[in-house]
Amino acid sequence: MAATASPPPPGAPTSVAWHARDADSVLESWHSDATAGLDADEARGRLEEYGPNRLPEASRRGPLTRAIAQFNNPLILVLIVAGVVTLLLQHYLDSAVIFGVVVINAIIGFIQEGKAENALEAVRAMLASHATVLRDGRRQQIEAAEVVPGDVVLLESGDRVPADLRLLRVHNLRIEESALTGESVPVEKSVDAATEGASVGDRTCIAYSGTLVVYGQARGVVVATGAGTEMGQIGALVSEAASLATPLTKRLDQFARQITAFILLVGVVAFLYARFAGGYGYLDAFLVVVGLAVAAIPEGLPAIITIVLAIGTRAMASQRAIVRRLPAVETLGSVTVICSDKTGTLTRNEMTAVRVMLPEGDVACGGVGYAPDGGFSDEHGRVQRSDFPGLQRLAMAGLLCNDAVLHHHDDDSWSVAGDPTEGALVTLAIKAGLEQRESQSDFPRVDEVPFESENRFMATLHHDHHGNAFVLLKGAPERVLDMCGMAEDEQWPQRVLRAADGGERVLALARADVDSDSDSLDLDRLPSFDLLGMVGLLDPPRPEAVAAVAECQSAGITVKMITGDHGATAAAIGRDLGLHSEKVLTGEAIEAMSDDELQAAVAQNDVIARASPEHKMRLMAALQAGGDYVAMTGDGVNDAPALKSADIGVAMGDRGTDAAREASDLVLTDDNFATIARAVRQGRVVFDNIKKALLFILPTNGGEAGLILVALLLAQTMPVTVGQILWVNMVTAVTLALALAFEPAEPGVMRQPPRAPKEPLITRPLGVRIAYVSFLMALITLVAFEWELSRGASIEVARTTAVNVLVFAEILYLINVRHFTKSALNVDAFTGNRVAVIVIGVLIALQMAFTYAPPLQQVFASEGLGWASWAVILGLSVAKFLAVEAEKAFWRHRGVRRM
């Protein structure tokens, strides 16, 4: 009869350590039966009580709310004010351009939102759609959403686990949990209870929702469904994780608030002076303030920043890094710590035989992953296969006592169908000169004893075509040694221990010759075996990841490896990567630490093992509390919450789960940690180019504002009109600044430490440069304006000359600003950026149209100029160019290389 008693109260799925209780007591707690399950009425009641077995839908902001939120930015608000002012002045074209910039920025932000919601959808997609359960004593297939606590679920190879199960019976059960725990090989499951404090990866009696059965069968009772499962708790962490502002958005917000406050303060002072000291009427004084505001506001800055980021995005895409949020391009250049998941990120997630232990000595195996490339060597160097006859026999045993198959793909990549560990043995055999199909044909398998966790070995019986028969054995070293009559041997356990200290998983192989008429294997009557040797296996680091870690370290970036693997394995990989792995911080230790203790511990440890999603979230918070900008890389569901809470989340695009990709800011299409180093370099280039754009645009605004203030103080006619100011700001300055988006990297960009997280956007050297160039801009423009008036020119001609001085001084200043402090008095400064040459040509054509084309003369009140005017314009522009070069030489003398 099926059980019908009432289940435990709601909340039980997540409040009890089911992994620490024996199977019978768990069944009793849920009033269920291992052979009959629940009856249909009881299951319906529990479905009503606990709800469907699915993750809860996250509340989403409506489209209108999301759209309005895009305008909650100080710089955008400043732009809106500028647009309103130009609209009131009836400069409809200029107003349309400004509002166009605002709308474009809002659209980009609107599209890029919703990362958490998409991540939750991806986690839901990993859950099973159907489940096989026992109801009323009968086997039934039901929708996974209808599974309830207390249901008895049947699992077999290929099934996705529908809920968290306490296993009751297992038969050769191995489950792929890498997306959840980071464990690189399928986990062997058992029914034995674990300790109460065991980490997720050590709870071998639990099958977790969303994981995949790769081998064997099992029966388990459901102990958690929906949000109560381990996968559900990850979904909750993703939904709760706050999306952090990027360094760029923080600095731009700060800068926008500062420039807004400054413009308002100067505007009020200018209005009061004009009205009460300058003799202006209220309307005229207000128009002076309007002109000052339009001059000082960098209307084109958001457009330029968006373009620089977009070009950086394109450059990263060509290097296999896809940007999901534009500001993430720059954020990479500011990170101080990269926290990387191990499996599939720093390693290939492909088990590799790295050591063969033979009776006559150890042989190291070259190559990484399933590709059969690489040779063999001992302590004296490379060896031939013939030097170690036992190597061939051991490789043959590993190849035949094996169910995995290697596949070679058209793109020259290799993959394994079957167990990753067995796949590594096939690769080893091919490296040893064997061929899988040919060997299996020469020595066909007649019978087998499949691997079972209780036995800890696999045995196969083979015949050749010459009347000989033999049995091959593969399994845990201590079990195989016992079956070889070597249980008391001391040498081999020591060799196993040394390999284990290196993070290797060790398998032993043995052989026994049997009678030629043998056609079956009896588990209780296996022959006595002769040990062939042992194999040390590892999921080794990618060679390119080792170089990338070193490059990041030389750039002042700390690399930390966070994994769900065991401490010994994590430490060995950490050593190979060049990380400080003398001490390993474990999830168990993290559990016992306060936030302050964790902050101190994570600063001293580069390798963190047995880490759960909650631990990763705490680690992110600890690093960020210490003032670091943190990038988190990963590919599993278990990485998704930390990817979202990090300053920048970097997901793997090939092996990565949808949950990880959707929670990230950046996706690496080649799953290669080395791409991170290239992306960091591009991020630094983007940030430098944004600073160069600021360095270029702000002195123009400062010079124009200075002109108006000087004219106000001296009670003179304005040297430029509001319309002419907008021409310079929105047409010429933006056109020239576009060229800076294509600037190559500054020399030594990856040999400098990251910028300090709290460093302002306008640093002291940058502020000095902006003030200095603003003064020069205002000075030479005023000199040109007064010179024209002094020789009897009309106000229109004088203003046209002033505007051209501003523009041609900008053209030469573009050459100044291509390098922060490096001299521009060389050929490279004029030819190193082809886009700059094109843009200068376009701008000269535009300025000729401004000066001589009748339609533009009518709009901007400009006049044609003579040769004398052009001589003054060019002379003053060159003088300002040389003055800026002198200031750059001053900074070089003081050792300043970047601003």
N, C-alpha and C positions, 0 to 999 in steps of 0.2 A: 504493500500500500504506500502511496505517496504521502509525504508529511503534510500536515494541515495546521500545525500549531502556529501561533502568532510569531512574527519575526522580532528581532530586537528593535528598539526604538529608532526613529530617524537620527541620522548622525553617526550611527554605528559604523558605516563603511569607512569613514576616515578617522575614527577616534580609537580604534583598537589595533594593536600590533598583531595582525593575523599571521604574519610570517613567523612569529615566535610561539605560536600555539600548535599543538599536534592536530592532525587532520580530523580525528574523531571529535575533538572538542569544538572545532570550528563548525562542523556539521551540526553538532548539538546546539550550538549558539544560534544557528540559523534555522533550527528545527527542520532540517532537510534530510534526505536519504540518498546515499551514494548510488544505489541501484534503481531507485524509483523517481528521484527528484521531487519536485513540487506537483501538486495537482493543479488543474486549470483554474479553479476558483481562487485558490490561494495565490497563484501567480497574478491573476487579475487584481486582487486586493493589494498586493505589493506594488503593482504598477501604478495604482492610484496613489499609494502612500509615498513611494519614492520617486515617481515620475519616470518619463522615458529615459532610456539609456543613451542620452546624447548631451553634448555640451550646451549650456544655456546660451541663448542668443544675446549678444551684447547690444546695449542701447546705443543707437547711433544718432548723431546730430543731423537734423534735417538739412537739405541743400541750402535753404535760405540762411540758416544760422551759420553754416560753414562758409558761405559766401561773404557774409557781413564780417566774420572773424578775420578775413584776409586784409581788412583795412585797419585793423587794430595794431598799427605799427607807426612809430613816431615819424619816420622818414616818409612814409606814404601820406600821413596827415599833412606834413609840410608840403608835399607835392600837391595835395588837394587844395590847400590854401593858395599855392602859387597858381594853380589852374583857375580858381575862382577869381583871383586878382586880375589875371590876364583876360578872363572873360568879361569882367566889369570894365576893363579898358578897351573892350571891343576888338582885341587881338584874337579873333576867332581861330585862326590857323594855329597860333602858338598854344592856345588853350586846348585845342583838339589834340595836339602832340602830347601835352602834359597829361591830359586825362587818358590818352591812349597808353602811355607808360604805366599809369596806375592800373588800368584794366588788365594789361598784359601780366603784370605782377600778380594781380588777384587771381587770374585764370590759372597761372602756374601753381600757386599755392593751393587752389581749390582741387586741382587734379591730383596733386601729390599727397593730399590728406587721405586718411582712412587706412593707414598702415596696420594699426592694431586689429581693425575689423577683418582685414584680409588675412592676417596671421591666424586669427581664430578660425576663419573658414578653412584654412589649410590644415590646421590641427584636426578639425572635425572630419576632413576628408580622409585622414589616416585611420579613422575608426572603421571597424568591420561593418558591412551592410547586412550580413546574415550570420546566424549562429545555429549550431546543432546542440539541442538540449534534451534532457530527459524530463518529460512531463507525463504524469499519470503512468509512470513506468515504461513509457514508450519513447523511442527516439524520434524527435521532431526537428524540422528546420523552421526557424522563425526569423522575423526581422530582428536585427541586432538591437534596435530601439526598444524592443519588447522584453529584452533580457532584464531580470530583476534579481536583487540580492537573494541568495539561497538557491537559485537555479543551479543545476548540475550541467556543466557544459562539456561536450566531447570535442577534442582537438585532434587533428591529424596534419600531416605534412602539407604545406601550402595554405593552411588556414591563417587568417588574421584574428588574433585573440579579441573577442568582442567586449570583454570587461576584465577587471582585475580578478584573478582566480587564485584561491588557495588550492594547490594541486593535491589530489587524493590518490591518483595512480598515474605512473608514468612508464613509458616503454621507449627507451632510446630517445628521449625528448631533448631536442636542441632548438632554442629559440633565438632569432636574430633581434638583438636589443640595442644595436649601435646607435640608432636614432634617438633612443631614450637615455642610454647610459654612457655612450661613447666606447663601449667594449667592442674591440675590433673583430672578434670571432663569435660565432653563435655560442650561447651559454647552455651548458648541460644542466638540465633541471632534475630535481629529486623531490621526494615528499618529506624529507627531513626538515624539521623546524630550524630556523636560524635564530641567532641571538636577538634580543629586542632592539639593540642599538645598531644592528647591521644596516649598512648602506643599501640603496636600491639595487646596486649591482651584485650584492652578496646575498640577496633574498632568493635563493634558488628554488624555494618551494612556492614562489608566486609567479604566475604568468600575467604579464601586464597588458592592459588594453592597448590595441594598436600595434603591438609587436607581431612578428611573423614566425610561424612554426616552419622550420626548414627541414626537420627530420623527426620521425617518430610519432607516437600517439600519446594522448593523455586524457585524464578526466579531472575536472576541478569544480569546486563550488564557488559561485560568485560572491565576493565579499565587498565589492564597490562597483557602482555604475555611474555613468555620466560625469558630473563635476566632481564626484567623490573619488574617481580613479586617479592614478598617478598622472596620466595624460591630461585628465580634466584639471588637475591642479596646475599643470603647466599652462593650460589655456587661461586659467585665472590669473596667473602671474603675467602673462602677455597682456591681458586686458588691463591689469593694474599698473603695468610699467609706464612711467611717464616718458613722453618723448622730450628729450632734452634739447634746449636751444643750442645751436652750433656756435663755435667761437666767432664766426663771421657775423651771425645774426645778433649775438650779444654785443659785439663791438659796434656794429652799425646802429643798433638801438641806442647805445650809449652816445655815439657820435651824433645821431639825429637829435637826441634830447639836448646835447650841448650846443649844437649849431642853432636849434630852434630858440633856446634861451638867449643865446648871444644875439641873434637877429632881432628878437623882441626887445632886448635891452637897448641895443644900439638904435633901433627904430624909435623907441620912446624918447631917448635922449635927443635924437635928430629932430623929432617932431617938436619937442619943447624948445630946442635951440632955434629952429626955423621960425616958430611962431612968435617967440618972445624976445629973441636976440637978433634974428635975421630979418624981421619985419615982414615975413610971409603971412598971407591970410590963411585961415584954417584949411581951405581946399587945396591951396598951393603947398602948404606944409604936408598935408596928407599925401599929395602926389609925389613929393620928395621921398617920403617914407616908402611908398609903393615902389618907386624906382630903386630904392636901396634894397628892399626885400627881394625884388626880382633879380637884382644884380648878385646878391649874396647867396640865394638859394641855388644849390647845384642841381638844377632840374634834370640834367641828363645822367646823373650818377647812377640811379637805380637801373636805367637801361644799360649802361656800360657794364655794371656789375653782373647783370643777368647775362649779357653777351659773353663776358669773360668766363663765367661759370659754364655757359653752354659750350663754348669752344673747348674748355677743359674737359667737359663731359665727352665730347667727340674724340678728343685725344686719348682719353682713358679707354673708350670703347675700342679704339684701334689696338689697345694693349690688353684686351680681354677683360676689361673691368667696366661693368654696366652700372651707371649711376641712376638710382631711383629718386633721389632728391637733390636738386641742384646745389644747395649749400654744402652737401656732403663732399663735393669736389675739394673745396678749400679746407674742410675740417681735417681731412687726412694729412694735410701739411702741418697741422697744429698738434697732432696727437703726441703724447709723451709716453704712453704705454700701449702696447698691443697685446691683448690677451687672446691666445689662440687655442682652439680645441685641437687635440692631437690627431684623432682618427680621421683620415681622409683630408686633412688640412696640412699639417706638418708631415704627416705620413701619407702613404698612398691608399690605405685601407686594403692592402693586399699582403697577406702573410708571405714571408720569404724565409727559406732555409738559409741561415747565415753561418751555421757551424755544423760539421759532421764529426762526430766523436767515434773513432774507430779504435779497435784494440791496440793498434800500433801508433796512435796519436791523433791529434785534432787537425782538421782541414777546414779552412775558412772558405766560404762560398761567396763569390762576387755576384753583382747584379741586384736589382731591386724590383719587387713585384712579380707578376706572373710571366713577364717576358723572359724567355729562356736565354738571356744574354749574361755573360760573365763566366769566369773560370774559377779555378781552385788554387789555394795557396796555403803554405804552412809558415812557421816562424822564419824560415829561410827565404821565402819568396814564392813565386808562382811554381806550381808543380803540374806534372802531366798526370792524366788519369791512370796511366799504366804504373805510376810510382806507388799507387795505393790500390792493389787488387780488391781489397775489401770494399772500396768505395763503389765499385760497379755492382757488387752483390747487394750491398745495402740499398743503392738506388733502385735496383730491380725489385727488391722487396717492397719498397715504398710505392713503386709504380703499380705493382700487381695487387697488393693488399690495399685497394683504393677504389672508391666509387666516383671520384671527381673526373671531369673532362675539361681540358683546356681548349679554348676557341681562339683562333687567330683571325682578326677582322681585317677588312679592306684597308682601313686607315693605319695598319701595322700595330694596332693595339691588341692586347690579350685580355681575356676574361675567363673566369672559371664557372662551370656549372657544377654545383655541389658545395661541399664543405671547403672553406678557404684554406684550412690547414692541409687537407688532402690535396688541394690545388697546388700548394707550395711543394709538396712531395713530387707531384707530376713534373713541375718545372725543374726541380732538382735532377730528376731522372733524365730529362731531355738535355740538361747541361752536361750530364755524365755520358752523353752519346747514345741514349736509348730513344726509341720511338714508341709511343703509347700503343697504337693499333697493332703494330708489328709484334710487340712484346706480348700483348694480350692474345694474339693469334698463335704465337709460338708456345705460350703457356696458358691455355684456357683454364678458366676457373670452373671447378666441378662442384664445390660446395663452400659454404661460409658459416661462420658464427658472427653475426652482426654485432657492432659495438653496443654495449649496454652500460649505463653508468654504474650498475652494481658490479659488473665484471671488469670494466675499465680497459678492455682490449677488444680487438677485432682479429679474427683468424680466417684465412682462406686456404682452400685445398686446390692444388693445381697439378695437371699432368702435362708432360711434354709429348712430343710425337715419337719418342724413342723408348717408351715403356717405363719412364721414371715418374715418380710422384713426390710432391713435397708440400708442406704446410708453412705458410708465412704468418707471422704474428706482429701486430702493431699495437702499442698501447702505452699506458703510464709506465715510467721507468721502474718503479718499485715492483709493480705487478709483473712486468716482463722479466725482471731479474729473478723474481721468485719462481717463475715458470721455467727459467733456465737453470735452476738449481744454484743461483748465485745470490741468494738472499743475505748471506753473511759477508759478501764481498764489500770491502771498504773503499776501493779505488773509484768504482763507478759512481756511488752516491756523492763523493766529493766533486767529481767532474760535473755531475748534474747540478750540484749546489752552486758551483762557479758560473755555470750557464744561467741559472735562475737569478743569480745576483746581477747578471747583465740584462735582466728583463726578458730572457728567452723562455719560451714554452718548449719543453723537451718531450720528445717521443722516442721510444725505444723500438727497435726492429729485430726480429729473430727468425730463424728458419729451422725446420726439422724435416729430414728425409723420411718418407714412409713407404710402406709396401705399394708396389705398382698397381695392385688391384683395389686400393682404397678409393672409395667413391662417396664417402660421407664423413662428416665431422660430428663427434659427440662431445658436447661441452664438458661432460664428466670424465672423458677418456682421451684427453688431448695428449700428444706425445711430449717428450722432453725436448726442449729447444736449445739451439746454439745461438748465442747473442751475436748479431751482426754489427751492432753499434747503435748510436743514438743520433738524433737530429735536433739541433736548437733552432727554433723558429721565432721570428719577430716580424712585427709590422714596422719596418725601418723608416727612418726619415727620408723624405725626398732629397736627393743630392742638391737640387736647386734651392730647397728650403734652408739648408745649412748656410749657403752663401747669402741668402736673403736675410736671415737672422743676423749674420755678421754685418751686413750693410746697414740694417736698421740700428744696430748697436753703435756703429761708427757715426750714425746720424744723431746720436744722443737719445735714441728711443729704446726703452726697456721692453723686452719681449718676455711674456709669461705664458706658460703652457698650462691649461686647465683641462683635465680629463677625468673620465669616470673609470679609467683603468687602475690597476693595482699600483701601489707605490713603487715597487721594484722596477716594473716595466716603465713607468713614467720617468723614474730617475735615470734609467739607461738611455731612453730616448732623449731626455734633457741633456745628458752628457754629450751625446752624439751631435746635438744641435748647437752646442756651445753655450748652454744656459747654466746658471749656477744651480746645481742639483745636489749639492752636498747634503742639504736637508730638503725633505719633501713635506709640504703642508697637506694634511689629509682632511677629508670631509668630517671625519670623526673629531679631529682637533678643532675644526671651525665651529662645530656644534657647541663645543664647550667654551668658546671665547666670547667675550663681550665685544661690542663694536670697536672700542678703543684698542683692545688687545689684537683684534683682527687687522686693524689698520696698521699696527706696528709689525705684525707677522707677515702680512702680504708684501710689505716693503722690503722684507729680508729674504723672501722665497720666490724663486722663479718657476717652481714646479708645484702644481697643486693636483693631488690625486683623489680618486673616489669622490668627486664633487657632484652634488645633485644640482638641479636647476635653482633651488633656493640658495645653495651655497654660492653659485655663480652670481646671483643677484646681490648677495651680501658683499662678495668680493668687488663687484663693480662699484657699489656704494662706498666701500672702504677706500678704494683708489681715488674716487672722485672727491671724497671728503678730504683727502690729502692734497687736493689741488691739481690732480692729474686730469688730462684729457685722455679718455680711454677708448680705444678701438677694440671691438670683440669680433673675432672671426670664428665661424663654425658652420656646421652643415646639418646638425640633427635637430629634432624636435626639442630635445633638451637644451639646445642653445637659444631657442627663440626668445624667451623672456630677457635673457642677458643681452642679446643682440639689440633688442628694442630699448633697453635701459642704458646701454652704453652711449657715449657721445657719438660714436659712429659704429653701426653694425655692418659687418662684412660677411656675406654668405657665399657658400660654394654653389655654383650654378649647375654643375653636372651631377655630382653625387648628392648634392644638398636636397633636403626636403623642402616642399612648398612652404611649410611653416617657417623655416629659417629664412628662405628667400623673401617672403612677404614681410617679415619683421625687420629686414635689413635696410640699410641706406645704399649699400653697394653690393653688387653680385659679381663674383669672379667666374667667368665662363669656363676657365680651364682648371678650376679647383686647385690652383697652385699658389701656395703661400708666397712664392717669389714674385707673383704679380703685385702683392701688397707693397713691396719695396718700390716698384715702378709707379704704383698709384700714389704712394707717399711723395715721391719725387715730383710727380705732376701736380699734386696738391700744393706743394711748396711753390711751384712755378705759378700756379693760379693765384695764390695769396700775394706773392710778390707783384704780379701783374695788376691785381686789384689796388695794391698800395701805390703802384706807379700811376694808375688811373687817377687815384686821389691826388697824388703829387702833381699831376698834370692839370686836372680840372679845377681844384680849389684855388690855386693862385690866380686863375682867370677871374673867378668870382671875387676873390679878395681884391684884385686890382681894380675891377669895375666898381666895387663898393667903395674902395678908397678914392676913386675919381669923384664919385658923387659927394662923399664927405668933404673932400678938399674944396669942391665947387661951392658947397653949402657954407663952409667956414669962411671962404674968401668972397662970398656973395657974387659968384660968377655964373655965367650961363653953363648949363650941364654939357660936358664934352661929348656925351653920347645920349641918345634917347632910349626910352624903355624898349621900343621895338628893335633898335640896334643891339641892345644888350641881349635880348632873346635870340637874335640872329647868331651872335657870338656863342652864347651858351648852348643852344639847342642844335645848331647846324655845324659851326666850325669846330667847337670844342669836342662835341660828341664824335664827329667824323674823324678827327685826329686821334682821339682816345681809343677808337676802335683798333687802331694799329697796335696798341699796347697789348691787346688780347692775344696777339700772335707772337709776342716776345718769347725767345728761347730762355732756357734756364740761366740764372746768374752763375758765374764760375764757383765751384765748390758748394753747390746748394745742398748736397747730401753729406757734406763734411762739417756742417754747422748744427748746433743743438736746436731742438724745437723752440719756437718762440714761447716765452713765458705765458702760461694760460691767462694771467691777469694783465698782460701787456696791453695798453690801450691801442686803438687803431691809429691814433695820431701820437707817435712817439716824440721825444724831445728833438732828435735830429730832423724828423719829418716836419714837425711844427716850425722849427727854425727855417727850414727850406721854404715852406709855404709862405711864411711871413716875409722872408727876404725877397722871394720872387714876386709876391703880391706888390711889395713896395716898388720893385723895379718896373713891373707892368704899369702901375699907376703913374710912376715918374715919367717914363718915356712917352706914354700916351698923352699926358698933360703937356709935356714939352712940345710934342708934335702939334697938338691943338693950338697952343699959344703961339707957336711959330707961324702957323697959317694965318691966324688972326692978326699977328703983328705985321704981316706983309699985305694986309688988306683983303684977304680971301673972305668969301661969304661963310656964314655959320655952317651951311650945308657942306661946303668943301672941307672946312676944318674938322667937322665931325666925321666925314668920310675918311679923311687922313687918319684920325684917331682910331677908327675902327680897323683900318688896314694895319696900323702899327700893332694893335692888339693881336690881330690874326697872324701876321708874319712873325711876330715875336713868339707866338704859340707854335708855329711851324718849327722854328729853330729850337724852341724849348722841348719839343717832342724828341729831338735828337739828344738834348741834354739828359732827359729823364729815362731814356732806354736803359741806362745803368744808374744805380743809386749813387755810387761814388767813383766808378771807373771813368776815366777821361773819355770824352766824346771827340777828342782831337785826333782821330785815326779813321782809316778807311772803313773799318768794320762798323763804326757808329752810323755811317751813312748807307751801308749796303747789307748789313746783317739781317735786316727784316724787309723782305720784298713788299709785304703788305704796306709798310710805312711809306715806302717810295710811291706806291700807287695812290695811297690816301693823300699824300702831300700834293701829288699831281691833280687829283680830283678837287682838293680844297682850293688850290690856286685858280682853277677854272671857275669854281663857285664864287670866289672873291672877285674875279674879273667881272663876272655877271652882276654881282652886287654893286660894283663900281660903275659899270658902263651900260648894262642892259636897262632900257627905258622902263619895262614893267617893274623891275626891282627898285629902280631909282624912285619910282612913284610910291611904292609901298614903304620904303625905308628912308626916303628923303635924302638919298645919296647923290653925289655929283662925280663927273669924270675928273681924273687927276692928271697933272702934267708931270714931266720928267723930274722936275725939282722935288716935287712931293714924293715921288717914288725913291729918289736918292735918300731923302731924310728917313723915309719909312725903313728902307733896307739898312741904312747906317745905324739907326737906333736899335733895330732888331739884332744886328750882329754884336753891337756893344753889350746888349743884355745877355746874349749867348755867352760871351767871353766872361762876363761878370759871374754867371752861374758856374762856369767851369772853374773859376777861381775859388768859389765857395766849396765845390766838390773836392778840390785839392786840399782845402783846409781839413775836411773830414777824413780824407785819406791819410793825411799827416797824423791825425789823432787815432788812426787804426780802426775807424768805422767803415764797415764793408756793406752793411745793410741798414735800412731805415725802418 
